[in-house]
């Protein structure tokens, strides 16, 4: 919410002020979350909800962040570009991910070492080789 109320702030200016990154580094980081070109320099209040979501993710996971657990609930409800940017960025995430999804294609994109499935209250664990 604070990001949207920033007035004329851009994604780049917010990323720079929060992380201390230079302009090029901030742009490169934002691009990893799908905010490229003009999207990075458009005032935040003019960005779509999906673009603001990507900005939020970029700010929550700055370069070198030490987050070790990420909980995602129904990624399929995000717009396609945001979901793709998020799933692509998870391939380099070193921590654990709990992803609640009804779309098994998301599992293929993330390529987890283990998958825990809940069905009818029972949990089963499998390696990705058996998916």
Secondary structure, 3 states (H helix, E strand, C coil): CCCHHHCCCEHHHHHHHHHCCCHHHHHHHHHHCCCCCHHHHCEHHHCCHHHHHHHHHHHHCCCCCCCCEEEEECHHHCCHHHHHHHHHHHCCCCCEEEEECCCCHHHHHHCCCEEEEEECCEEEEEEHHHC
